[in-house]
């Protein structure tokens, strides 16, 4: 019976069985779209990546990303984890990995720099493939209903709830404080209603909630819910973190800045993750947005087809 090999890694953590789980198929040649989706559904992780030879030989690989229900154009932790897995291989489709990789994805080209310690790859830094896109604004009552919170818990001190993206769109809202954030619970019926009001071509409605401490404005606690993708809660969401970092820096009063944020996620799930986001801003416009984190290998195995 034919088989395909896989590796699972925990992303945005240096501790095994923390962070966000990811399954990587390092050589997905021969797999059909239907098989890829079936494998992603079988794992049940927030995403699974399938690595193929690049269309342009100047790039490292073509990477396809599947949730349990659909293919998505870009995601953060899948890129970081896939880079970690490929960077630790002796070769990638006959080429040496090097310390910089380039992934072809539906959202565009993703630039990757490998992180290492004493010559051993420990993680990766990726650059978001698209510029910040903002809008539309989203009704606070819809956000509150999705998170099973009172409407007064949703804060508009810095911005109203809004959809933002640097490659994959999310509804983003600030809540009053970390204690309020910890009480949030996804309401699937409300997510279906929000999905009807704020439809997306790329994916279904998902919600990234966050809280900031006044004395540490660039250290953020976050939670992400995507029950319509069969992801009740995600322990680490690099694409949403990148979009949030870009958006908050765009609102920052300085026209020129390079700001580093740390986003802590997955605490309520017992899978604490730390996501580093760096945002450059020049002349009032946000430019490069990068996301980085460490990884640790969890499992190796094979799938019978």
C-alpha positions as CSV (number, residue, x, y, z in Angstrom):
1,X,0.0,0.0,0.0
2,X,1.4,3.4,-0.9
3,X,2.3,5.8,1.9
4,X,3.4,9.4,2.4
5,X,5.6,10.6,5.2
6,X,4.8,13.3,7.7
7,X,6.4,15.3,10.5
8,X,4.5,17.1,13.2
9,X,5.9,20.1,15.0
10,X,4.9,22.4,17.8
11,X,5.2,26.0,16.6
12,X,5.9,29.2,18.5
13,X,7.3,27.4,21.4
14,X,10.6,25.7,22.5
15,X,8.6,23.2,24.7
16,X,7.2,20.0,23.2
17,X,3.5,19.6,23.5
18,X,2.9,23.4,23.8
19,X,2.5,26.0,21.0
20,X,0.5,25.2,17.9
21,X,0.5,21.8,16.3
22,X,1.3,21.5,12.6
23,X,1.6,18.5,10.4
24,X,4.0,18.8,7.4
25,X,4.0,16.5,4.4
26,X,7.6,17.3,3.2
27,X,7.1,15.7,-0.2
28,X,3.4,15.8,-1.4
29,X,4.1,14.9,-5.0
30,X,1.4,12.5,-6.3
31,X,-1.3,13.6,-3.8
32,X,-4.6,14.9,-5.2
33,X,-6.5,17.9,-3.9
34,X,-9.0,15.4,-2.4
35,X,-6.3,13.4,-0.7
36,X,-4.7,16.6,0.8
37,X,-8.0,17.7,2.2
38,X,-8.7,14.2,3.6
39,X,-5.3,14.1,5.3
40,X,-5.9,17.6,6.8
41,X,-9.3,16.6,8.1
42,X,-7.8,13.4,9.6
43,X,-5.2,15.3,11.5
44,X,-7.7,17.8,12.8
45,X,-5.0,20.4,13.4
46,X,-5.7,24.0,12.5
47,X,-3.6,23.5,9.4
48,X,-1.5,20.9,7.5
49,X,1.0,21.8,4.9
50,X,1.9,20.0,1.7
51,X,5.2,20.7,0.1
52,X,5.7,20.5,-3.7
53,X,8.5,21.5,-6.1
54,X,8.4,25.2,-7.0
55,X,7.0,26.4,-10.2
56,X,10.0,28.8,-10.4
57,X,13.3,27.0,-9.8
58,X,14.6,30.2,-8.2
59,X,12.3,29.5,-5.2
60,X,12.5,26.7,-2.6
61,X,9.1,25.1,-2.8
62,X,5.4,25.5,-3.4
63,X,3.5,25.2,-0.2
64,X,-0.2,24.4,0.0
65,X,-2.1,24.9,3.3
66,X,-5.2,23.1,4.4
67,X,-7.5,23.6,7.4
68,X,-9.8,20.7,8.4
69,X,-12.4,22.1,5.9
70,X,-10.7,24.1,3.2
71,X,-7.4,25.3,1.5
72,X,-6.3,28.8,2.6
73,X,-3.9,31.2,0.7
74,X,-1.6,31.9,3.6
75,X,-1.1,31.3,7.3
76,X,1.6,32.1,9.8
77,X,2.4,29.1,11.9
78,X,2.3,26.7,9.0
79,X,5.0,28.7,7.2
80,X,7.2,28.9,10.3
81,X,6.8,25.2,11.0
82,X,7.3,24.1,7.4
83,X,10.4,26.2,7.2
84,X,11.7,24.6,10.4
85,X,11.1,21.1,9.0
86,X,12.6,21.8,5.6
87,X,15.5,23.7,7.0
88,X,16.5,20.6,9.1
89,X,16.6,18.3,6.0
90,X,19.8,17.6,4.1
91,X,18.1,18.7,0.9
92,X,14.8,20.1,-0.5
93,X,14.0,18.6,-3.9
94,X,17.7,18.1,-4.6
95,X,18.9,21.5,-3.3
96,X,20.6,22.4,-0.1
97,X,18.3,24.4,2.2
98,X,20.6,27.3,3.0
99,X,19.5,29.8,5.6
100,X,16.9,31.6,3.5
101,X,13.9,30.0,1.8
102,X,11.2,31.2,-0.6
103,X,7.7,29.6,-0.6
104,X,5.3,30.0,-3.4
105,X,1.7,30.2,-2.0
106,X,-1.7,31.3,-3.2
107,X,-1.3,34.6,-1.4
108,X,2.1,35.3,-3.0
109,X,5.7,34.7,-2.3
110,X,6.7,34.1,1.3
111,X,10.3,35.0,2.3
112,X,11.7,33.0,5.1
113,X,14.9,33.3,7.3
114,X,15.8,30.3,9.3
115,X,16.7,30.8,13.0
116,X,19.5,28.6,14.5
117,X,21.4,28.0,17.6
118,X,25.0,26.6,17.3
119,X,24.3,25.6,13.7
120,X,21.0,23.8,14.5
121,X,17.7,25.2,13.1
122,X,15.4,26.2,15.9
123,X,12.7,28.2,14.2
124,X,12.0,30.7,11.4
125,X,11.1,34.3,10.6
126,X,8.6,34.9,7.7
127,X,7.6,38.1,5.9
128,X,3.9,38.5,5.2
129,X,3.2,38.2,1.5
130,X,0.7,41.2,1.3
131,X,0.4,44.8,2.4
132,X,-2.0,45.5,5.2
133,X,-5.7,45.6,4.1
134,X,-8.3,47.1,6.4
135,X,-12.1,46.9,6.4
136,X,-14.9,46.6,6.7
137,X,-15.8,47.6,10.3
138,X,-17.7,45.0,12.2
139,X,-20.6,45.5,14.5
140,X,-19.5,45.2,18.2
141,X,-22.7,43.3,19.0
142,X,-21.7,40.6,16.4
143,X,-18.3,40.3,18.0
144,X,-19.7,40.0,21.5
145,X,-22.2,37.4,20.4
146,X,-19.5,35.3,18.7
147,X,-17.4,35.4,21.9
148,X,-20.3,35.0,24.4
149,X,-19.4,38.3,26.0
150,X,-21.4,41.4,26.9
151,X,-21.2,44.1,24.3
152,X,-19.6,46.4,26.8
153,X,-16.6,44.1,27.0
154,X,-15.7,45.0,23.4
155,X,-13.4,48.1,23.5
156,X,-13.2,50.8,20.9
157,X,-10.5,52.8,22.7
158,X,-8.0,52.4,19.8
159,X,-10.2,51.2,17.0
160,X,-13.6,49.6,16.3
161,X,-13.8,45.9,15.5
162,X,-12.6,45.5,12.0
163,X,-11.5,42.9,9.4
164,X,-7.8,43.1,8.6
165,X,-5.4,41.0,6.5
166,X,-1.8,40.6,5.4
167,X,-2.6,37.5,3.4
168,X,-5.5,35.9,5.2
169,X,-8.4,38.0,6.6
170,X,-9.6,38.0,10.3
171,X,-12.1,39.9,12.3
172,X,-10.1,41.6,15.1
173,X,-11.4,43.2,18.2
174,X,-9.9,44.5,21.5
175,X,-11.6,43.5,24.7
176,X,-11.5,45.4,28.0
177,X,-8.7,43.4,29.8
178,X,-7.0,40.0,30.0
179,X,-9.5,38.7,32.6
180,X,-12.4,39.4,30.1
181,X,-10.5,37.8,27.3
182,X,-10.1,34.6,29.4
183,X,-13.9,34.3,29.8
184,X,-14.6,34.3,26.1
185,X,-16.3,31.2,24.6
186,X,-17.2,30.7,20.9
187,X,-20.9,30.7,20.0
188,X,-21.2,28.7,16.8
189,X,-24.7,30.0,15.9
190,X,-23.4,33.6,16.2
191,X,-20.4,32.7,14.0
192,X,-22.9,31.5,11.3
193,X,-24.8,34.7,11.5
194,X,-21.6,36.8,11.3
195,X,-20.5,34.7,8.3
196,X,-23.7,35.6,6.5
197,X,-23.3,39.4,7.3
198,X,-19.6,39.5,6.6
199,X,-18.9,36.9,3.9
200,X,-15.4,36.1,2.5
201,X,-14.3,34.4,-0.7
202,X,-11.2,33.0,0.9
203,X,-12.5,31.5,4.1
204,X,-15.3,31.6,6.7
205,X,-15.7,34.1,9.5
206,X,-13.0,33.8,12.2
207,X,-12.3,36.0,15.2
208,X,-9.0,37.2,16.8
209,X,-9.6,38.8,20.2
210,X,-6.9,40.6,22.1
211,X,-6.2,42.6,25.3
212,X,-3.3,45.1,26.0
213,X,-1.9,46.1,29.3
214,X,-1.6,49.9,29.6
215,X,2.0,49.8,30.9
216,X,3.1,47.2,28.3
217,X,1.2,48.2,25.1
218,X,3.3,46.1,22.8
219,X,2.9,42.9,24.8
220,X,-0.5,41.4,23.9
221,X,-2.6,38.5,25.0
222,X,-4.8,37.0,22.3
223,X,-7.2,34.2,21.4
224,X,-8.5,33.0,18.0
225,X,-11.8,31.2,17.3
226,X,-12.7,29.6,13.9
227,X,-15.4,27.1,14.7
228,X,-16.7,27.2,11.1
229,X,-13.4,25.7,10.0
230,X,-13.7,23.1,12.8
231,X,-11.0,25.0,14.8
232,X,-12.8,25.8,18.0
233,X,-9.7,27.7,19.3
234,X,-6.3,28.1,17.8
235,X,-3.2,28.1,20.1
236,X,-1.2,30.4,17.9
237,X,-2.2,32.3,14.8
238,X,0.8,33.9,13.0
239,X,-1.2,35.4,10.1
240,X,-3.6,37.2,12.5
241,X,-0.8,38.3,14.7
242,X,1.0,39.8,11.8
243,X,-2.1,41.6,10.6
244,X,-2.8,42.9,14.2
245,X,0.8,44.1,14.6
246,X,0.6,45.9,11.2
247,X,-2.7,47.5,12.1
248,X,-1.7,48.7,15.5
249,X,1.5,50.2,14.2
250,X,-0.5,51.9,11.4
251,X,-2.5,53.6,14.2
252,X,0.6,54.6,16.1
253,X,1.1,58.4,15.9
254,X,4.8,58.3,14.7
255,X,5.2,58.4,11.0
256,X,8.5,56.4,11.1
257,X,9.0,53.5,13.4
258,X,10.1,49.9,13.7
259,X,8.2,48.3,16.5
260,X,8.5,44.8,18.0
261,X,5.4,43.2,19.5
262,X,5.1,40.0,21.5
263,X,1.8,38.2,21.2
264,X,1.0,35.5,23.8
265,X,-1.7,33.0,22.8
266,X,-3.0,29.6,23.7
267,X,-2.8,30.2,27.5
268,X,-6.4,29.2,28.2
269,X,-5.8,26.0,26.2
270,X,-2.7,24.9,28.1
271,X,-0.6,25.4,24.9
272,X,1.1,28.7,25.5
273,X,2.6,30.3,22.4
274,X,4.9,33.3,22.0
275,X,4.8,35.0,18.6
276,X,7.3,37.8,17.8
277,X,6.0,40.4,15.3
278,X,8.2,43.2,13.8
279,X,6.6,46.0,11.8
280,X,8.3,48.7,9.8
281,X,6.6,52.0,9.1
282,X,7.9,54.9,6.9
283,X,6.2,58.1,6.0
284,X,3.1,56.9,7.8
285,X,2.8,53.8,5.8
286,X,3.3,50.2,7.1
287,X,5.8,48.3,5.1
288,X,7.4,45.0,5.9
289,X,5.7,42.8,8.5
290,X,7.5,39.7,9.8
291,X,6.6,37.0,12.3
292,X,9.0,34.7,14.0
293,X,9.1,31.9,16.6
294,X,10.8,28.7,17.7
295,X,9.6,25.2,17.0
296,X,10.2,21.7,18.3
297,X,9.6,18.4,16.6
298,X,6.9,16.2,18.1
299,X,6.3,13.1,15.8
300,X,7.4,11.4,12.6
301,X,5.3,8.8,10.7
302,X,3.6,7.7,7.5
303,X,0.1,7.8,6.2
304,X,-1.4,4.9,4.3
305,X,-3.2,6.1,1.1
